[in-house]
Amino acid sequence: MIDRDEILREFLESISDCTVIVEGKKDAQALEALGVDPENIVILNKGQSLLSTVEALAGDGNVAILTDMDREGKHLYRKLLSMFSQYGITENPRPRELFAQLRISQVEGL
C-alpha cells in the first residue's frame, strides 16, 4: 500500500529547488496551495509559444515537467524533453515519477 502523505512530502521536496513546468493556471494554483513558490512555476498555456517558453529556460539545470498524465500531457512531455536537449536544459525526472505514484492524472488534482 502506498503512503500518499509520504509520497506527497517527497514530491514537494523534489520540486523545492526546481523550475516547474505545468500546463495551465489551475495546475499552478494547486502547486501554490501546497506551498510552491509561484516564481518557480512556468505555465505553458499562457499564449506564448512552446519554443519561446523553452528558450527562456535555456541552460537551466533543474527543471521538472509536470504535465498531466493524459494522452495530451504525455505528448507534451515528450516534446518538451526533445526540445530541452537542443537548449541545454536538464530535466529532473524525480518529481514526475513521484507524481505518477500518487495516481492522480492531473496536476490540479493535487
N, CA, C and O of each residue as an XYZ file, in Angstrom:
440
protein
N       0.843     -1.194      0.000
C       0.000      0.000      0.000
C       0.887      1.257      0.000
O       1.880      1.328      0.725
N       0.520      2.219     -0.804
C       1.329      3.429     -0.884
C       0.953      4.382      0.251
O      -0.208      4.490      0.647
N       1.962      5.055      0.749
C       1.740      6.076      1.771
C       1.668      7.415      1.050
O       2.690      8.052      0.795
N       0.460      7.831      0.728
C       0.234      9.042     -0.061
C       0.874     10.268      0.578
O       1.461     11.089     -0.128
N       0.775     10.409      1.884
C       1.351     11.577      2.559
C       2.869     11.606      2.413
O       3.458     12.668      2.207
N       3.495     10.449      2.519
C       4.951     10.369      2.391
C       5.379     10.699      0.959
O       6.350     11.425      0.745
N       4.655     10.165     -0.004
C       4.985     10.449     -1.406
C       4.785     11.932     -1.699
O       5.609     12.548     -2.375
N       3.699     12.506     -1.197
C       3.438     13.931     -1.415
C       4.541     14.782     -0.777
O       4.984     15.764     -1.373
N       4.983     14.414      0.423
C       6.069     15.138      1.083
C       7.344     15.060      0.243
O       8.011     16.071      0.024
N       7.675     13.864     -0.223
C       8.873     13.694     -1.051
C       8.736     14.449     -2.376
O       9.700     15.034     -2.868
N       7.530     14.430     -2.945
C       7.256     15.165     -4.182
C       7.538     16.657     -3.980
O       8.231     17.277     -4.787
N       7.004     17.222     -2.912
C       7.197     18.648     -2.653
C       8.664     18.972     -2.408
O       9.143     20.021     -2.838
N       9.376     18.095     -1.728
C      10.817     18.280     -1.523
C      11.548     18.274     -2.865
O      12.463     19.066     -3.091
N      11.131     17.368     -3.751
C      11.830     17.206     -5.027
C      11.663     18.414     -5.953
O      12.481     18.629     -6.848
N      10.612     19.198     -5.739
C      10.419     20.377     -6.597
C      10.796     21.679     -5.890
O      10.633     22.759     -6.457
N      11.293     21.586     -4.672
C      11.571     22.799     -3.896
C      12.638     23.693     -4.528
O      12.620     24.908     -4.334
N      13.561     23.103     -5.278
C      14.610     23.912     -5.896
C      14.588     23.799     -7.423
O      15.604     24.003     -8.087
N      13.420     23.472     -7.961
C      13.250     23.316     -9.417
C      12.426     24.446    -10.011
O      11.649     25.113     -9.328
N      12.622     24.631    -11.294
C      11.643     25.349    -12.091
C      10.633     24.281    -12.498
O      11.016     23.235    -13.022
N       9.355     24.534    -12.263
C       8.321     23.531    -12.516
C       7.445     23.991    -13.679
O       6.874     25.081    -13.642
N       7.342     23.157    -14.707
C       6.505     23.459    -15.861
C       5.168     22.746    -15.700
O       5.117     21.535    -15.487
N       4.091     23.512    -15.805
C       2.742     22.948    -15.748
C       1.958     23.405    -16.980
O       2.361     24.336    -17.677
N       0.842     22.741    -17.231
C       0.059     23.047    -18.432
C      -0.805     24.293    -18.291
O      -0.942     25.052    -19.251
N      -1.380     24.519    -17.141
C      -2.319     25.623    -17.038
C      -2.368     26.281    -15.674
O      -1.686     25.879    -14.731
N      -3.201     27.305    -15.605
C      -3.335     28.139    -14.411
C      -3.803     27.342    -13.183
O      -3.307     27.561    -12.078
N      -4.748     26.426    -13.374
C      -5.248     25.632    -12.244
C      -4.159     24.724    -11.676
O      -4.110     24.483    -10.469
N      -3.287     24.221    -12.550
C      -2.155     23.413    -12.088
C      -1.233     24.258    -11.209
O      -0.799     23.821    -10.144
N      -0.944     25.463    -11.668
C      -0.088     26.368    -10.901
C      -0.722     26.702     -9.551
O      -0.036     26.726     -8.529
N      -2.023     26.958     -9.548
C      -2.725     27.277     -8.303
C      -2.669     26.108     -7.314
O      -2.522     26.321     -6.111
N      -2.783     24.890     -7.812
C      -2.713     23.705     -6.944
C      -1.335     23.608     -6.289
O      -1.229     23.315     -5.098
N      -0.284     23.856     -7.065
C       1.072     23.804     -6.510
C       1.298     24.936     -5.510
O       1.903     24.730     -4.458
N       0.813     26.118     -5.839
C       0.953     27.250     -4.916
C       0.240     26.969     -3.595
O       0.740     27.336     -2.532
N      -0.924     26.323     -3.656
C      -1.673     25.987     -2.448
C      -0.900     25.006     -1.566
O      -1.129     24.935     -0.358
N       0.013     24.253     -2.175
C       0.848     23.320     -1.420
C       2.158     23.962     -0.961
O       3.003     23.304     -0.355
N       2.313     25.253     -1.256
C       3.482     25.978     -0.769
C       4.598     26.176     -1.769
O       5.670     26.657     -1.401
N       4.378     25.820     -3.026
C       5.416     26.019     -4.047
C       5.470     27.502     -4.410
O       4.440     28.136     -4.636
N       6.676     28.036     -4.462
C       6.886     29.442     -4.799
C       6.409     29.711     -6.229
O       6.899     29.078     -7.164
N       5.467     30.634     -6.415
C       4.962     30.917     -7.769
C       6.041     31.395     -8.738
O       5.885     31.271     -9.953
N       7.130     31.937     -8.204
C       8.238     32.373     -9.063
C       8.920     31.189     -9.741
O       9.610     31.359    -10.746
N       8.729     29.994     -9.195
C       9.369     28.794     -9.742
C       8.453     28.017    -10.684
O       8.823     26.944    -11.160
N       7.259     28.548    -10.957
C       6.286     27.843    -11.787
C       6.172     28.531    -13.151
O       6.002     29.747    -13.238
N       6.269     27.732    -14.202
C       6.106     28.214    -15.566
C       4.845     27.563    -16.127
O       4.726     26.338    -16.154
N       3.905     28.397    -16.575
C       2.655     27.904    -17.143
C       2.778     27.912    -18.668
O       3.118     28.932    -19.266
N       2.500     26.770    -19.285
C       2.656     26.655    -20.735
C       1.565     27.358    -21.519
O       1.866     28.072    -22.475
N       0.341     27.183    -21.154
C      -0.769     27.686    -21.974
C      -1.159     29.116    -21.614
O      -2.290     29.385    -21.211
N      -0.199     30.027    -21.769
C      -0.462     31.439    -21.474
C      -0.333     32.316    -22.711
O      -0.159     33.529    -22.598
N      -0.416     31.713    -23.883
C      -0.372     32.493    -25.107
C       0.983     32.529    -25.789
O       1.062     32.856    -26.973
N       2.052     32.202    -25.075
C       3.369     32.187    -25.706
C       3.586     30.820    -26.357
O       2.956     29.835    -25.974
N       4.462     30.773    -27.321
C       4.749     29.511    -27.995
C       5.567     28.605    -27.087
O       6.233     29.062    -26.159
N       5.501     27.326    -27.372
C       6.294     26.357    -26.625
C       7.778     26.657    -26.802
O       8.560     26.542    -25.859
N       8.156     27.040    -28.009
C       9.547     27.363    -28.296
C      10.037     28.530    -27.448
O      11.131     28.468    -26.887
N       9.244     29.590    -27.348
C       9.695     30.747    -26.558
C       9.785     30.392    -25.073
O      10.645     30.916    -24.365
N       8.923     29.524    -24.605
C       8.994     29.076    -23.210
C      10.282     28.307    -22.973
O      10.975     28.536    -21.982
N      10.599     27.398    -23.877
C      11.823     26.594    -23.745
C      13.057     27.476    -23.871
O      14.016     27.304    -23.120
N      13.047     28.411    -24.803
C      14.193     29.312    -24.965
C      14.449     30.116    -23.693
O      15.600     30.380    -23.346
N      13.383     30.503    -22.998
C      13.533     31.270    -21.757
C      14.177     30.437    -20.651
O      14.747     30.986    -19.709
N      14.085     29.126    -20.766
C      14.664     28.229    -19.758
C      16.059     27.736    -20.144
O      16.666     26.962    -19.404
N      16.566     28.174    -21.284
C      17.845     27.679    -21.803
C      18.933     27.713    -20.731
O      19.135     28.722    -20.054
N      19.617     26.595    -20.599
C      20.713     26.484    -19.648
C      20.291     26.152    -18.230
O      21.148     25.935    -17.373
N      18.991     26.107    -17.957
C      18.514     25.797    -16.605
C      18.854     24.339    -16.295
O      18.570     23.444    -17.091
N      19.447     24.117    -15.161
C      19.916     22.784    -14.813
C      18.965     21.950    -13.994
O      19.297     20.819    -13.639
N      17.795     22.465    -13.681
C      16.908     21.696    -12.814
C      15.457     22.066    -13.087
O      14.875     22.908    -12.402
N      14.884     21.426    -14.097
C      13.508     21.702    -14.487
C      12.680     20.436    -14.337
O      13.085     19.361    -14.781
N      11.531     20.567    -13.716
C      10.592     19.450    -13.592
C       9.424     19.698    -14.529
O       8.838     20.780    -14.534
N       9.090     18.692    -15.319
C       7.958     18.785    -16.232
C       6.783     18.068    -15.586
O       6.804     16.847    -15.429
N       5.762     18.823    -15.214
C       4.592     18.239    -14.572
C       3.351     18.423    -15.433
O       2.360     19.016    -15.008
N       3.429     17.903    -16.646
C       2.239     17.884    -17.482
C       1.344     16.756    -16.989
O       1.802     15.843    -16.303
N       0.069     16.825    -17.342
C      -0.882     15.811    -16.907
C      -0.500     14.442    -17.460
O       0.288     14.340    -18.400
N      -1.061     13.405    -16.874
C      -0.755     12.036    -17.275
C      -1.715     11.517    -18.347
O      -1.748     10.318    -18.622
N      -2.489     12.411    -18.948
C      -3.368     12.013    -20.035
C      -2.572     11.989    -21.349
O      -1.384     12.311    -21.370
N      -3.230     11.611    -22.421
C      -2.557     11.477    -23.716
C      -1.879     12.779    -24.145
O      -0.717     12.777    -24.551
N      -2.609     13.884    -24.054
C      -2.059     15.178    -24.465
C      -0.869     15.583    -23.582
O       0.138     16.083    -24.084
N      -0.988     15.368    -22.292
C       0.093     15.709    -21.374
C       1.349     14.895    -21.620
O       2.459     15.422    -21.544
N       1.181     13.615    -21.914
C       2.336     12.763    -22.204
C       3.006     13.174    -23.511
O       4.232     13.141    -23.620
N       2.200     13.562    -24.509
C       2.746     14.035    -25.777
C       3.548     15.326    -25.552
O       4.649     15.486    -26.080
N       2.986     16.227    -24.774
C       3.655     17.480    -24.464
C       4.962     17.226    -23.705
O       5.969     17.888    -23.956
N       4.940     16.273    -22.785
C       6.137     15.901    -22.024
C       7.255     15.451    -22.971
O       8.391     15.912    -22.862
N       6.926     14.553    -23.894
C       7.943     14.053    -24.831
C       8.479     15.179    -25.723
O       9.675     15.238    -26.009
N       7.597     16.056    -26.150
C       8.002     17.185    -26.997
C       8.960     18.107    -26.232
O       9.981     18.536    -26.770
N       8.623     18.403    -24.977
C       9.492     19.253    -24.157
C      10.862     18.606    -23.957
O      11.889     19.274    -24.081
N      10.882     17.318    -23.651
C      12.165     16.628    -23.465
C      13.035     16.745    -24.708
O      14.240     16.977    -24.609
N      12.437     16.587    -25.854
C      13.181     16.699    -27.111
C      13.756     18.106    -27.272
O      14.912     18.269    -27.660
N      12.951     19.108    -26.974
C      13.406     20.492    -27.101
C      14.470     20.824    -26.056
O      15.395     21.588    -26.329
N      14.338     20.250    -24.859
C      15.312     20.513    -23.793
C      16.724     20.169    -24.240
O      17.662     20.926    -23.991
N      16.874     19.031    -24.897
C      18.222     18.614    -25.295
C      18.850     19.613    -26.256
O      20.071     19.768    -26.273
N      18.040     20.290    -27.052
C      18.556     21.271    -28.008
C      18.951     22.582    -27.331
O      19.710     23.365    -27.901
N      18.449     22.827    -26.129
C      18.699     24.106    -25.448
C      19.503     23.945    -24.150
O      19.589     24.881    -23.355
N      20.076     22.786    -23.941
C      20.920     22.579    -22.775
C      20.175     22.619    -21.453
O      20.738     23.006    -20.430
N      18.916     22.221    -21.473
C      18.103     22.202    -20.256
C      18.100     20.785    -19.701
O      17.925     19.820    -20.444
N      18.293     20.666    -18.407
C      18.293     19.363    -17.762
C      16.983     19.158    -17.015
O      16.589     19.973    -16.181
N      16.312     18.047    -17.333
C      15.068     17.711    -16.644
C      15.382     16.919    -15.385
O      16.231     16.028    -15.390
N      14.688     17.257    -14.310
C      14.740     16.469    -13.082
C      13.549     15.511    -13.154
O      12.412     15.947    -12.974
N      13.775     14.209    -13.415
C      12.662     13.280    -13.606
C      11.964     12.847    -12.316
O      10.841     12.345    -12.366
N      12.605     13.031    -11.172
C      12.048     12.517     -9.910
C      10.661     13.081     -9.574
O       9.794     12.306     -9.172
N      10.407     14.387     -9.717
C       9.066     14.877     -9.401
C       7.972     14.203    -10.224
O       6.906     13.892     -9.694
N       8.220     13.976    -11.496
C       7.210     13.328    -12.348
C       6.998     11.878    -11.915
O       5.868     11.390    -11.921
N       8.072     11.190    -11.542
C       7.958      9.811    -11.057
C       7.084      9.764     -9.799
O       6.213      8.904     -9.668
N       7.327     10.687     -8.889
C       6.539     10.734     -7.647
C       5.088     11.119     -7.926
O       4.170     10.568     -7.319
N       4.885     12.057     -8.838
C       3.535     12.458     -9.225
C       2.764     11.248     -9.756
O       1.594     11.060     -9.423
N       3.418     10.434    -10.576
C       2.780      9.236    -11.127
C       2.408      8.260    -10.006
O       1.373      7.598    -10.081
N       3.242      8.169     -8.973
C       2.957      7.275     -7.846
C       1.732      7.712     -7.052
O       1.089      6.894     -6.394
N       1.411      8.994     -7.115
C       0.235      9.492     -6.406
C      -1.067      9.068     -7.095
O      -2.153      9.206     -6.533
N      -0.939      8.554     -8.309
C      -2.085      8.062     -9.085
C      -3.151      9.128     -9.310
O      -4.353      8.874     -9.225
N      -2.664     10.321     -9.599
C      -3.532     11.441     -9.951
C      -3.191     11.758    -11.405
O      -2.016     11.858    -11.758
N      -4.200     11.914    -12.241
C      -3.911     12.128    -13.660
C      -3.662     13.599    -14.002
O      -3.040     13.904    -15.020
N      -4.146     14.505    -13.156
C      -3.981     15.927    -13.435
C      -3.329     16.625    -12.256
O      -3.642     16.336    -11.101
N      -2.420     17.547    -12.553
C      -1.716     18.284    -11.514
C      -2.703     19.054    -10.636
O      -2.512     19.145     -9.423
N      -3.739     19.600    -11.233
C      -4.702     20.358    -10.443
C      -5.403     19.491     -9.402
O      -6.046     20.019     -8.494
N      -5.289     18.174     -9.521
C      -5.886     17.263     -8.541
C      -5.074     17.112     -7.269
O      -5.503     16.439     -6.331
N      -3.907     17.730     -7.230
C      -3.096     17.670     -6.010
C      -3.814     18.416     -4.902
O      -3.310     18.493     -3.782
